[in-house]
Amino acid sequence: MNDRNWGGKREGSGRKPTGLNIVNITLTLTKEEAQILRERAEYESLTVSRFIAKHLHLKPLKKSSDLPESLTGGERASR
């Protein structure tokens, strides 16, 4: 038995769910392209993510049931 109180899983530990449905996507850009993207997003007072979503005319998701099964693998987050 481990008498120490570090390491391993503990009740209540870890980051709490935000209730938002976020999917991370990696882009490969040149340094110049990345800088332009950041500058344009900043000019519009947007994060890079919101800038991309706005200019690709993507509708922000409000809840997990809005995610297509192709992204969730048929799983739905219970929130």
Secondary structure, DSSP 4 states (H G I P E B T S, - for coil): ---SS-SS--TT-SPPP-S-----------HHHHHHHHHHHHHTT--HHHHHHHHTTPPPP-SGGGS-HHHHTT-----
